């Protein structure tokens, strides 16, 4: 038996993102605002060579 998210053609991460969004939308206003702030993330990457950090590249900000 396959999981429902696999049968729908979703990755597990996409499935979790959709579920989290549905839960946040169902919350009352104050709790929703707190959850929305918590859901924002930032992604940055840097290459390390010989124990030293190289240039930091910001790949973007967004919501989960």
PQR file with spaces between the fields and no chain letter, atoms N, CA, C, O and H, PARSE charges and radii, in Angstrom:
ATOM       1  N    UNK     1       0.842   -1.185    0.000 -0.4000 1.5000
ATOM       2  CA   UNK     1       0.000    0.000    0.000 -0.0000 2.0000
ATOM       3  C    UNK     1       0.887    1.247    0.000  0.5500 1.7000
ATOM       4  O    UNK     1       1.752    1.398    0.862 -0.5500 1.4000
ATOM       5  N    UNK     2       0.674    2.114   -0.943 -0.4000 1.5000
ATOM       6  CA   UNK     2       1.468    3.341   -1.060 -0.0000 2.0000
ATOM       7  C    UNK     2       0.836    4.451   -0.216  0.5500 1.7000
ATOM       8  O    UNK     2      -0.358    4.432    0.085 -0.5500 1.4000
ATOM       9  H    UNK     2      -0.029    1.992   -1.643  0.4000 1.0000
ATOM      10  N    UNK     3       1.668    5.405    0.148 -0.4000 1.5000
ATOM      11  CA   UNK     3       1.173    6.550    0.890 -0.0000 2.0000
ATOM      12  C    UNK     3       0.347    7.442   -0.026  0.5500 1.7000
ATOM      13  O    UNK     3       0.572    7.479   -1.235 -0.5500 1.4000
ATOM      14  H    UNK     3       2.637    5.421   -0.097  0.4000 1.0000
ATOM      15  N    UNK     4      -0.603    8.154    0.553 -0.4000 1.5000
ATOM      16  CA   UNK     4      -1.491    9.014   -0.233 -0.0000 2.0000
ATOM      17  C    UNK     4      -0.718   10.128   -0.931  0.5500 1.7000
ATOM      18  O    UNK     4      -1.052   10.492   -2.059 -0.5500 1.4000
ATOM      19  H    UNK     4      -0.785    8.123    1.536  0.4000 1.0000
ATOM      20  N    UNK     5       0.304   10.675   -0.285 -0.4000 1.5000
ATOM      21  CA   UNK     5       1.061   11.757   -0.904 -0.0000 2.0000
ATOM      22  C    UNK     5       1.858   11.257   -2.107  0.5500 1.7000
ATOM      23  O    UNK     5       2.067   12.000   -3.065 -0.5500 1.4000
ATOM      24  H    UNK     5       0.575   10.379    0.632  0.4000 1.0000
ATOM      25  N    UNK     6       2.307    9.992   -2.059 -0.4000 1.5000
ATOM      26  CA   UNK     6       3.001    9.419   -3.214 -0.0000 2.0000
ATOM      27  C    UNK     6       2.035    9.193   -4.354  0.5500 1.7000
ATOM      28  O    UNK     6       2.361    9.471   -5.508 -0.5500 1.4000
ATOM      29  H    UNK     6       2.137    9.389   -1.280  0.4000 1.0000
ATOM      30  N    UNK     7       0.848    8.692   -4.048 -0.4000 1.5000
ATOM      31  CA   UNK     7      -0.165    8.443   -5.073 -0.0000 2.0000
ATOM      32  C    UNK     7      -0.601    9.740   -5.734  0.5500 1.7000
ATOM      33  O    UNK     7      -0.977    9.744   -6.906 -0.5500 1.4000
ATOM      34  H    UNK     7       0.583    8.467   -3.110  0.4000 1.0000
ATOM      35  N    UNK     8      -0.552   10.842   -4.992 -0.4000 1.5000
ATOM      36  CA   UNK     8      -0.934   12.142   -5.546 -0.0000 2.0000
ATOM      37  C    UNK     8       0.201   12.774   -6.351  0.5500 1.7000
ATOM      38  O    UNK     8       0.012   13.826   -6.961 -0.5500 1.4000
ATOM      39  H    UNK     8      -0.246   10.839   -4.040  0.4000 1.0000
ATOM      40  N    UNK     9       1.378   12.144   -6.360 -0.4000 1.5000
ATOM      41  CA   UNK     9       2.506   12.656   -7.122 -0.0000 2.0000
ATOM      42  C    UNK     9       3.276   13.760   -6.419  0.5500 1.7000
ATOM      43  O    UNK     9       3.931   14.571   -7.074 -0.5500 1.4000
ATOM      44  H    UNK     9       1.532   11.289   -5.865  0.4000 1.0000
ATOM      45  N    UNK    10       3.207   13.801   -5.085 -0.4000 1.5000
ATOM      46  CA   UNK    10       3.897   14.826   -4.313 -0.0000 2.0000
ATOM      47  C    UNK    10       5.151   14.255   -3.662  0.5500 1.7000
ATOM      48  O    UNK    10       5.216   13.063   -3.361 -0.5500 1.4000
ATOM      49  H    UNK    10       2.675   13.142   -4.553  0.4000 1.0000
ATOM      50  N    UNK    11       6.140   15.109   -3.448 -0.4000 1.5000
ATOM      51  CA   UNK    11       7.273   14.701   -2.625 -0.0000 2.0000
ATOM      52  C    UNK    11       6.833   14.837   -1.168  0.5500 1.7000
ATOM      53  O    UNK    11       5.839   15.495   -0.863 -0.5500 1.4000
ATOM      54  H    UNK    11       6.087   16.078   -3.692  0.4000 1.0000
ATOM      55  N    UNK    12       7.593   14.202   -0.275 -0.4000 1.5000
ATOM      56  CA   UNK    12       7.240   14.275    1.140 -0.0000 2.0000
ATOM      57  C    UNK    12       7.357   15.704    1.656  0.5500 1.7000
ATOM      58  O    UNK    12       6.535   16.139    2.462 -0.5500 1.4000
ATOM      59  H    UNK    12       8.401   13.667   -0.522  0.4000 1.0000
ATOM      60  N    UNK    13       8.373   16.438    1.199 -0.4000 1.5000
ATOM      61  CA   UNK    13       8.537   17.829    1.630 -0.0000 2.0000
ATOM      62  C    UNK    13       7.372   18.692    1.170  0.5500 1.7000
ATOM      63  O    UNK    13       6.896   19.536    1.929 -0.5500 1.4000
ATOM      64  H    UNK    13       9.041   16.084    0.544  0.4000 1.0000
ATOM      65  N    UNK    14       6.906   18.497   -0.055 -0.4000 1.5000
ATOM      66  CA   UNK    14       5.773   19.275   -0.561 -0.0000 2.0000
ATOM      67  C    UNK    14       4.502   18.930    0.230  0.5500 1.7000
ATOM      68  O    UNK    14       3.704   19.809    0.555 -0.5500 1.4000
ATOM      69  H    UNK    14       7.293   17.811   -0.671  0.4000 1.0000
ATOM      70  N    UNK    15       4.331   17.652    0.530 -0.4000 1.5000
ATOM      71  CA   UNK    15       3.191   17.214    1.333 -0.0000 2.0000
ATOM      72  C    UNK    15       3.201   17.894    2.712  0.5500 1.7000
ATOM      73  O    UNK    15       2.172   18.387    3.175 -0.5500 1.4000
ATOM      74  H    UNK    15       4.980   16.938    0.266  0.4000 1.0000
ATOM      75  N    UNK    16       4.370   17.912    3.358 -0.4000 1.5000
ATOM      76  CA   UNK    16       4.470   18.565    4.666 -0.0000 2.0000
ATOM      77  C    UNK    16       4.201   20.058    4.578  0.5500 1.7000
ATOM      78  O    UNK    16       3.579   20.632    5.472 -0.5500 1.4000
ATOM      79  H    UNK    16       5.205   17.511    2.982  0.4000 1.0000
ATOM      80  N    UNK    17       4.664   20.688    3.513 -0.4000 1.5000
ATOM      81  CA   UNK    17       4.445   22.118    3.320 -0.0000 2.0000
ATOM      82  C    UNK    17       2.951   22.429    3.182  0.5500 1.7000
ATOM      83  O    UNK    17       2.456   23.385    3.780 -0.5500 1.4000
ATOM      84  H    UNK    17       5.170   20.222    2.787  0.4000 1.0000
ATOM      85  N    UNK    18       2.253   21.636    2.409 -0.4000 1.5000
ATOM      86  CA   UNK    18       0.810   21.832    2.223 -0.0000 2.0000
ATOM      87  C    UNK    18       0.068   21.595    3.532  0.5500 1.7000
ATOM      88  O    UNK    18      -0.839   22.353    3.876 -0.5500 1.4000
ATOM      89  H    UNK    18       2.656   20.860    1.924  0.4000 1.0000
ATOM      90  N    UNK    19       0.444   20.552    4.263 -0.4000 1.5000
ATOM      91  CA   UNK    19      -0.213   20.258    5.541 -0.0000 2.0000
ATOM      92  C    UNK    19       0.020   21.383    6.549  0.5500 1.7000
ATOM      93  O    UNK    19      -0.904   21.778    7.260 -0.5500 1.4000
ATOM      94  H    UNK    19       1.181   19.936    3.984  0.4000 1.0000
ATOM      95  N    UNK    20       1.246   21.900    6.615 -0.4000 1.5000
ATOM      96  CA   UNK    20       1.558   22.985    7.556 -0.0000 2.0000
ATOM      97  C    UNK    20       0.779   24.244    7.201  0.5500 1.7000
ATOM      98  O    UNK    20       0.285   24.944    8.084 -0.5500 1.4000
ATOM      99  H    UNK    20       1.997   21.579    6.037  0.4000 1.0000
ATOM     100  N    UNK    21       0.671   24.528    5.917 -0.4000 1.5000
ATOM     101  CA   UNK    21      -0.076   25.706    5.477 -0.0000 2.0000
ATOM     102  C    UNK    21      -1.557   25.577    5.852  0.5500 1.7000
ATOM     103  O    UNK    21      -2.169   26.548    6.298 -0.5500 1.4000
ATOM     104  H    UNK    21       1.072   23.959    5.199  0.4000 1.0000
ATOM     105  N    UNK    22      -2.129   24.394    5.675 -0.4000 1.5000
ATOM     106  CA   UNK    22      -3.531   24.175    6.033 -0.0000 2.0000
ATOM     107  C    UNK    22      -3.751   24.352    7.535  0.5500 1.7000
ATOM     108  O    UNK    22      -4.759   24.918    7.957 -0.5500 1.4000
ATOM     109  H    UNK    22      -1.632   23.606    5.313  0.4000 1.0000
ATOM     110  N    UNK    23      -2.811   23.869    8.333 -0.4000 1.5000
ATOM     111  CA   UNK    23      -2.926   24.008    9.788 -0.0000 2.0000
ATOM     112  C    UNK    23      -2.835   25.478   10.188  0.5500 1.7000
ATOM     113  O    UNK    23      -3.616   25.946   11.016 -0.5500 1.4000
ATOM     114  H    UNK    23      -1.992   23.408    7.991  0.4000 1.0000
ATOM     115  N    UNK    24      -1.879   26.211    9.601 -0.4000 1.5000
ATOM     116  CA   UNK    24      -1.740   27.642    9.933 -0.0000 2.0000
ATOM     117  C    UNK    24      -3.001   28.415    9.574  0.5500 1.7000
ATOM     118  O    UNK    24      -3.407   29.309   10.317 -0.5500 1.4000
ATOM     119  H    UNK    24      -1.244   25.832    8.928  0.4000 1.0000
ATOM     120  N    UNK    25      -3.623   28.087    8.456 -0.4000 1.5000
ATOM     121  CA   UNK    25      -4.846   28.793    8.045 -0.0000 2.0000
ATOM     122  C    UNK    25      -6.021   28.498    8.968  0.5500 1.7000
ATOM     123  O    UNK    25      -6.954   29.297    9.054 -0.5500 1.4000
ATOM     124  H    UNK    25      -3.293   27.361    7.853  0.4000 1.0000
ATOM     125  N    UNK    26      -5.988   27.355    9.663 -0.4000 1.5000
ATOM     126  CA   UNK    26      -7.102   26.981   10.531 -0.0000 2.0000
ATOM     127  C    UNK    26      -7.002   27.588   11.929  0.5500 1.7000
ATOM     128  O    UNK    26      -7.943   27.479   12.714 -0.5500 1.4000
ATOM     129  H    UNK    26      -5.231   26.706    9.593  0.4000 1.0000
ATOM     130  N    UNK    27      -5.878   28.223   12.248 -0.4000 1.5000
ATOM     131  CA   UNK    27      -5.684   28.784   13.583 -0.0000 2.0000
ATOM     132  C    UNK    27      -6.427   30.103   13.761  0.5500 1.7000
ATOM     133  O    UNK    27      -6.757   30.784   12.790 -0.5500 1.4000
ATOM     134  H    UNK    27      -5.113   28.311   11.610  0.4000 1.0000
ATOM     135  N    UNK    28      -6.684   30.449   15.024 -0.4000 1.5000
ATOM     136  CA   UNK    28      -7.261   31.755   15.327 -0.0000 2.0000
ATOM     137  C    UNK    28      -6.232   32.836   15.019  0.5500 1.7000
ATOM     138  O    UNK    28      -5.045   32.542   14.877 -0.5500 1.4000
ATOM     139  H    UNK    28      -6.416   29.896   15.813  0.4000 1.0000
ATOM     140  N    UNK    29      -6.676   34.069   14.917 -0.4000 1.5000
ATOM     141  CA   UNK    29      -5.861   35.172   14.389 -0.0000 2.0000
ATOM     142  C    UNK    29      -4.507   35.347   15.087  0.5500 1.7000
ATOM     143  O    UNK    29      -3.478   35.424   14.415 -0.5500 1.4000
ATOM     144  H    UNK    29      -7.641   34.308   15.032  0.4000 1.0000
ATOM     145  N    UNK    30      -4.491   35.411   16.413 -0.4000 1.5000
ATOM     146  CA   UNK    30      -3.225   35.652   17.114 -0.0000 2.0000
ATOM     147  C    UNK    30      -2.268   34.473   16.943  0.5500 1.7000
ATOM     148  O    UNK    30      -1.081   34.669   16.686 -0.5500 1.4000
ATOM     149  H    UNK    30      -5.327   35.348   16.959  0.4000 1.0000
ATOM     150  N    UNK    31      -2.774   33.271   17.083 -0.4000 1.5000
ATOM     151  CA   UNK    31      -1.929   32.089   16.908 -0.0000 2.0000
ATOM     152  C    UNK    31      -1.461   31.981   15.460  0.5500 1.7000
ATOM     153  O    UNK    31      -0.340   31.542   15.202 -0.5500 1.4000
ATOM     154  H    UNK    31      -3.738   33.112   17.292  0.4000 1.0000
ATOM     155  N    UNK    32      -2.309   32.378   14.520 -0.4000 1.5000
ATOM     156  CA   UNK    32      -1.945   32.346   13.104 -0.0000 2.0000
ATOM     157  C    UNK    32      -0.780   33.298   12.826  0.5500 1.7000
ATOM     158  O    UNK    32       0.149   32.944   12.100 -0.5500 1.4000
ATOM     159  H    UNK    32      -3.219   32.735   14.731  0.4000 1.0000
ATOM     160  N    UNK    33      -0.824   34.500   13.397 -0.4000 1.5000
ATOM     161  CA   UNK    33       0.244   35.471   13.190 -0.0000 2.0000
ATOM     162  C    UNK    33       1.569   34.942   13.736  0.5500 1.7000
ATOM     163  O    UNK    33       2.612   35.108   13.103 -0.5500 1.4000
ATOM     164  H    UNK    33      -1.579   34.788   13.987  0.4000 1.0000
ATOM     165  N    UNK    34       1.531   34.314   14.896 -0.4000 1.5000
ATOM     166  CA   UNK    34       2.743   33.734   15.479 -0.0000 2.0000
ATOM     167  C    UNK    34       3.279   32.608   14.597  0.5500 1.7000
ATOM     168  O    UNK    34       4.485   32.527   14.360 -0.5500 1.4000
ATOM     169  H    UNK    34       0.684   34.179   15.409  0.4000 1.0000
ATOM     170  N    UNK    35       2.405   31.754   14.118 -0.4000 1.5000
ATOM     171  CA   UNK    35       2.822   30.637   13.268 -0.0000 2.0000
ATOM     172  C    UNK    35       3.373   31.129   11.933  0.5500 1.7000
ATOM     173  O    UNK    35       4.330   30.555   11.414 -0.5500 1.4000
ATOM     174  H    UNK    35       1.426   31.820   14.311  0.4000 1.0000
ATOM     175  N    UNK    36       2.789   32.172   11.377 -0.4000 1.5000
ATOM     176  CA   UNK    36       3.274   32.725   10.102 -0.0000 2.0000
ATOM     177  C    UNK    36       4.692   33.275   10.255  0.5500 1.7000
ATOM     178  O    UNK    36       5.538   33.074    9.383 -0.5500 1.4000
ATOM     179  H    UNK    36       2.011   32.638   11.799  0.4000 1.0000
ATOM     180  N    UNK    37       4.948   33.969   11.365 -0.4000 1.5000
ATOM     181  CA   UNK    37       6.306   34.489   11.595 -0.0000 2.0000
ATOM     182  C    UNK    37       7.306   33.346   11.725  0.5500 1.7000
ATOM     183  O    UNK    37       8.432   33.439   11.236 -0.5500 1.4000
ATOM     184  H    UNK    37       4.261   34.133   12.073  0.4000 1.0000
ATOM     185  N    UNK    38       6.896   32.285   12.377 -0.4000 1.5000
ATOM     186  CA   UNK    38       7.770   31.137   12.591 -0.0000 2.0000
ATOM     187  C    UNK    38       8.044   30.380   11.296  0.5500 1.7000
ATOM     188  O    UNK    38       9.062   29.697   11.189 -0.5500 1.4000
ATOM     189  H    UNK    38       5.981   32.209   12.774  0.4000 1.0000
ATOM     190  N    UNK    39       7.157   30.489   10.317 -0.4000 1.5000
ATOM     191  CA   UNK    39       7.290   29.706    9.090 -0.0000 2.0000
ATOM     192  C    UNK    39       8.239   30.333    8.078  0.5500 1.7000
ATOM     193  O    UNK    39       8.601   29.676    7.102 -0.5500 1.4000
ATOM     194  H    UNK    39       6.330   31.044   10.404  0.4000 1.0000
ATOM     195  N    UNK    40       8.653   31.573    8.276 -0.4000 1.5000
ATOM     196  CA   UNK    40       9.551   32.208    7.321 -0.0000 2.0000
ATOM     197  C    UNK    40      10.965   31.700    7.515  0.5500 1.7000
ATOM     198  O    UNK    40      11.398   31.429    8.635 -0.5500 1.4000
ATOM     199  H    UNK    40       8.359   32.107    9.069  0.4000 1.0000
ATOM     200  N    UNK    41      11.675   31.575    6.410 -0.4000 1.5000
ATOM     201  CA   UNK    41      13.035   31.077    6.493 -0.0000 2.0000
ATOM     202  C    UNK    41      13.923   31.795    5.484  0.5500 1.7000
ATOM     203  O    UNK    41      13.446   32.442    4.551 -0.5500 1.4000
ATOM     204  H    UNK    41      11.324   31.794    5.500  0.4000 1.0000
ATOM     205  N    UNK    42      15.189   31.666    5.695 -0.4000 1.5000
ATOM     206  CA   UNK    42      16.186   32.287    4.828 -0.0000 2.0000
ATOM     207  C    UNK    42      17.216   31.222    4.475  0.5500 1.7000
ATOM     208  O    UNK    42      17.571   30.392    5.313 -0.5500 1.4000
ATOM     209  H    UNK    42      15.576   31.141    6.453  0.4000 1.0000
ATOM     210  N    UNK    43      17.691   31.246    3.244 -0.4000 1.5000
ATOM     211  CA   UNK    43      18.660   30.254    2.823 -0.0000 2.0000
ATOM     212  C    UNK    43      19.920   30.940    2.335  0.5500 1.7000
ATOM     213  O    UNK    43      19.877   31.790    1.445 -0.5500 1.4000
ATOM     214  H    UNK    43      17.403   31.920    2.564  0.4000 1.0000
ATOM     215  N    UNK    44      21.031   30.566    2.921 -0.4000 1.5000
ATOM     216  CA   UNK    44      22.318   31.097    2.476 -0.0000 2.0000
ATOM     217  C    UNK    44      23.321   29.963    2.434  0.5500 1.7000
ATOM     218  O    UNK    44      23.246   29.021    3.221 -0.5500 1.4000
ATOM     219  H    UNK    44      21.066   29.875    3.644  0.4000 1.0000
ATOM     220  N    UNK    45      24.269   30.065    1.496 -0.4000 1.5000
ATOM     221  CA   UNK    45      25.233   29.010    1.263 -0.0000 2.0000
ATOM     222  C    UNK    45      26.622   29.618    1.161  0.5500 1.7000
ATOM     223  O    UNK    45      26.793   30.704    0.608 -0.5500 1.4000
ATOM     224  H    UNK    45      24.329   30.831    0.856  0.4000 1.0000
ATOM     225  N    UNK    46      27.605   28.921    1.691 -0.4000 1.5000
ATOM     226  CA   UNK    46      28.992   29.339    1.516 -0.0000 2.0000
ATOM     227  C    UNK    46      29.861   28.095    1.419  0.5500 1.7000
ATOM     228  O    UNK    46      29.561   27.061    2.015 -0.5500 1.4000
ATOM     229  H    UNK    46      27.466   28.039    2.141  0.4000 1.0000
ATOM     230  N    UNK    47      30.927   28.214    0.669 -0.4000 1.5000
ATOM     231  CA   UNK    47      31.862   27.106    0.500 -0.0000 2.0000
ATOM     232  C    UNK    47      33.026   27.291    1.472  0.5500 1.7000
ATOM     233  O    UNK    47      33.563   28.388    1.621 -0.5500 1.4000
ATOM     234  H    UNK    47      31.170   29.054    0.185  0.4000 1.0000
ATOM     235  N    UNK    48      33.397   26.206    2.120 -0.4000 1.5000
ATOM     236  CA   UNK    48      34.521   26.235    3.065 -0.0000 2.0000
ATOM     237  C    UNK    48      35.699   25.511    2.424  0.5500 1.7000
ATOM     238  O    UNK    48      35.554   24.407    1.900 -0.5500 1.4000
ATOM     239  H    UNK    48      32.960   25.314    1.998  0.4000 1.0000
ATOM     240  N    UNK    49      36.867   26.149    2.473 -0.4000 1.5000
ATOM     241  CA   UNK    49      38.084   25.522    1.972 -0.0000 2.0000
ATOM     242  C    UNK    49      39.218   25.782    2.960  0.5500 1.7000
ATOM     243  O    UNK    49      39.422   26.913    3.400 -0.5500 1.4000
ATOM     244  H    UNK    49      36.985   27.047    2.899  0.4000 1.0000
ATOM     245  N    UNK    50      39.942   24.741    3.298 -0.4000 1.5000
ATOM     246  CA   UNK    50      41.068   24.825    4.238 -0.0000 2.0000
ATOM     247  C    UNK    50      40.668   25.474    5.558  0.5500 1.7000
ATOM     248  O    UNK    50      41.446   26.227    6.145 -0.5500 1.4000
ATOM     249  H    UNK    50      39.776   23.822    2.941  0.4000 1.0000
ATOM     250  N    UNK    51      39.473   25.188    6.018 -0.4000 1.5000
ATOM     251  CA   UNK    51      39.020   25.697    7.301 -0.0000 2.0000
ATOM     252  C    UNK    51      38.585   27.152    7.299  0.5500 1.7000
ATOM     253  O    UNK    51      38.380   27.736    8.363 -0.5500 1.4000
ATOM     254  H    UNK    51      38.841   24.577    5.541  0.4000 1.0000
ATOM     255  N    UNK    52      38.440   27.752    6.105 -0.4000 1.5000
ATOM     256  CA   UNK    52      38.024   29.155    6.027 -0.0000 2.0000
ATOM     257  C    UNK    52      36.774   29.281    5.179  0.5500 1.7000
ATOM     258  O    UNK    52      36.633   28.644    4.135 -0.5500 1.4000
ATOM     259  H    UNK    52      38.606   27.277    5.241  0.4000 1.0000
ATOM     260  N    UNK    53      35.879   30.115    5.657 -0.4000 1.5000
ATOM     261  CA   UNK    53      34.616   30.318    4.963 -0.0000 2.0000
ATOM     262  C    UNK    53      34.813   31.259    3.779  0.5500 1.7000
ATOM     263  O    UNK    53      35.455   32.303    3.893 -0.5500 1.4000
ATOM     264  H    UNK    53      35.994   30.633    6.505  0.4000 1.0000
ATOM     265  N    UNK    54      34.245   30.865    2.639 -0.4000 1.5000
ATOM     266  CA   UNK    54      34.304   31.702    1.451 -0.0000 2.0000
ATOM     267  C    UNK    54      33.152   32.685    1.421  0.5500 1.7000
ATOM     268  O    UNK    54      32.540   32.976    2.448 -0.5500 1.4000
ATOM     269  H    UNK    54      33.724   30.017    2.546  0.4000 1.0000
ATOM     270  N    UNK    55      32.867   33.189    0.248 -0.4000 1.5000
ATOM     271  CA   UNK    55      31.804   34.169    0.064 -0.0000 2.0000
ATOM     272  C    UNK    55      30.435   33.566    0.407  0.5500 1.7000
ATOM     273  O    UNK    55      30.139   32.431    0.033 -0.5500 1.4000
ATOM     274  H    UNK    55      33.364   32.953   -0.587  0.4000 1.0000
ATOM     275  N    UNK    56      29.618   34.324    1.109 -0.4000 1.5000
ATOM     276  CA   UNK    56      28.275   33.887    1.469 -0.0000 2.0000
ATOM     277  C    UNK    56      27.321   34.347    0.378  0.5500 1.7000
ATOM     278  O    UNK    56      27.292   35.522    0.014 -0.5500 1.4000
ATOM     279  H    UNK    56      29.858   35.246    1.412  0.4000 1.0000
ATOM     280  N    UNK    57      26.537   33.397   -0.141 -0.4000 1.5000
ATOM     281  CA   UNK    57      25.547   33.707   -1.175 -0.0000 2.0000
ATOM     282  C    UNK    57      24.161   33.506   -0.589  0.5500 1.7000
ATOM     283  O    UNK    57      23.856   32.451   -0.032 -0.5500 1.4000
ATOM     284  H    UNK    57      26.561   32.442    0.155  0.4000 1.0000
ATOM     285  N    UNK    58      23.328   34.526   -0.720 -0.4000 1.5000
ATOM     286  CA   UNK    58      21.958   34.441   -0.250 -0.0000 2.0000
ATOM     287  C    UNK    58      21.108   33.915   -1.402  0.5500 1.7000
ATOM     288  O    UNK    58      21.044   34.530   -2.466 -0.5500 1.4000
ATOM     289  H    UNK    58      23.576   35.382   -1.172  0.4000 1.0000
ATOM     290  N    UNK    59      20.458   32.778   -1.184 -0.4000 1.5000
ATOM     291  CA   UNK    59      19.659   32.152   -2.229 -0.0000 2.0000
ATOM     292  C    UNK    59      18.205   32.580   -2.171  0.5500 1.7000
ATOM     293  O    UNK    59      17.431   32.248   -3.069 -0.5500 1.4000
ATOM     294  H    UNK    59      20.510   32.278   -0.320  0.4000 1.0000
ATOM     295  N    UNK    60      17.827   33.292   -1.159 -0.4000 1.5000
ATOM     296  CA   UNK    60      16.472   33.813   -1.121 -0.0000 2.0000
ATOM     297  C    UNK    60      15.807   33.604    0.213  0.5500 1.7000
ATOM     298  O    UNK    60      16.294   32.895    1.094 -0.5500 1.4000
ATOM     299  H    UNK    60      18.456   33.561   -0.430  0.4000 1.0000
ATOM     300  N    UNK    61      14.693   34.243    0.316 -0.4000 1.5000
ATOM     301  CA   UNK    61      13.832   34.091    1.481 -0.0000 2.0000
ATOM     302  C    UNK    61      12.476   33.670    0.980  0.5500 1.7000
ATOM     303  O    UNK    61      12.122   33.932   -0.170 -0.5500 1.4000
ATOM     304  H    UNK    61      14.297   34.819   -0.399  0.4000 1.0000
ATOM     305  N    UNK    62      11.737   33.040    1.810 -0.4000 1.5000
ATOM     306  CA   UNK    62      10.418   32.599    1.399 -0.0000 2.0000
ATOM     307  C    UNK    62       9.701   31.928    2.530  0.5500 1.7000
ATOM     308  O    UNK    62      10.132   31.997    3.681 -0.5500 1.4000
ATOM     309  H    UNK    62      12.024   32.828    2.744  0.4000 1.0000
ATOM     310  N    UNK    63       8.628   31.290    2.214 -0.4000 1.5000
ATOM     311  CA   UNK    63       7.851   30.569    3.216 -0.0000 2.0000
ATOM     312  C    UNK    63       7.910   29.093    2.900  0.5500 1.7000
ATOM     313  O    UNK    63       8.046   28.683    1.747 -0.5500 1.4000
ATOM     314  H    UNK    63       8.278   31.234    1.279  0.4000 1.0000
ATOM     315  N    UNK    64       7.802   28.299    3.962 -0.4000 1.5000
ATOM     316  CA   UNK    64       7.846   26.861    3.834 -0.0000 2.0000
ATOM     317  C    UNK    64       6.645   26.317    3.142  0.5500 1.7000
ATOM     318  O    UNK    64       6.536   25.105    2.957 -0.5500 1.4000
ATOM     319  H    UNK    64       7.691   28.632    4.898  0.4000 1.0000
